[in-house]
């Protein structure tokens, strides 16, 4: 993702809670400290497909908005 961001493409990463700090740290390490990260509930493993789908229905519009804001749309 960092390489795509460095090439000027609009990018974002989806992270669940326990991985947010790791995502922020890696974004800094890879030279893209402004990489947008979208926080979603943890965990995804061990939950029903319906629960994952419900989370996606919340996350997708937020993700689209985040990417559009960063792209200047």
LINTA-V477534 format. One record per backbone hydrogen bond with DSSP energy under -1.0 kcal/mol. NH is the residue of the N-H (numbers start at 1). CO is the residue of the C=O. Records with the same first field share a line. If there is no record, write none. Layout:
BEGIN
NH = CO ; CO
END
This chain:
BEGIN
5 = 1
6 = 2
7 = 3
8 = 5
9 = 4
13 = 36
15 = 38
17 = 40
19 = 16
20 = 17
23 = 19
24 = 20
25 = 21
26 = 22
27 = 23
28 = 24
29 = 25
30 = 26
31 = 28
32 = 27
35 = 32
38 = 13
40 = 15
47 = 44
52 = 48
53 = 49
54 = 50
55 = 51
56 = 52
57 = 53
58 = 54
59 = 55
60 = 56
63 = 59
64 = 60
65 = 61
66 = 62
67 = 63
68 = 64
69 = 65
70 = 66
71 = 67
73 = 68
END
